[in-house]
């Protein structure tokens, strides 16, 4: 998705000017509003980003190579300053899929790409408050995993593990089967380690910042744990 071609690109920049995602103009259309809806589907998220200073720009192939590509491969000046080096983010996943990520599920399926500038950051795996009941009934991938807990035994509404956001790619030719769904982004994690004691807290949609009053002392006990960046 982020390989330069002869066509123009729509590129979404965060408030620091770091490119976070892009799509081809040929795919998203010539109107910025349509492209933004494709990249950020939820209107609430678009409004929040507008208030925070996120922007969407149309770039030529050369401009994409000069301004966006360094951000996607981790060599841009924004990351060189260390702005993202100590970021911690939470990712809420419904059970049983949160449990599955610790028990054989290699990727998390999302309709949106992981922010390139956050690759390598510490991720708090948060089990959502609600169960994915249909998955427990019909997803044979889940049902085939060894040690699947009873429905009422899943931890919910809490951080259950910590690891790193290691990569993200768009599905191609059935990659990551059987867990990788078609036509979505596959998020990859490394060093996912379950917590001895889950940390109860509310989650949120997309990647979220831990609130200032959330006890993250367990990060000090986790190898490679990152500090918090409250800037």
Buried (B, 14 or more C-beta within 10 A) or exposed (E): BBEBEEEBBBBBBBEBEBBBBBBBBEEBBEEBEEBBBBBBEEEEBBEEBEEEEBBBBBBBEEBBEEBBBBBBEBEBEBBEEEBBEBBBBBBBBBBBBBBBBBBBBEBBBBEBBBBBBBBBBBBBBBBBEEBBEEBBEEBEBBEEBEEBEEEEEBBBBBBBBBBBBBBBBEBEEEEBEEBBBEEBBBBBBEBBBBBEEBBEBBBEEBBBBBEEEBEBEBBEEBEEBBEBBEE
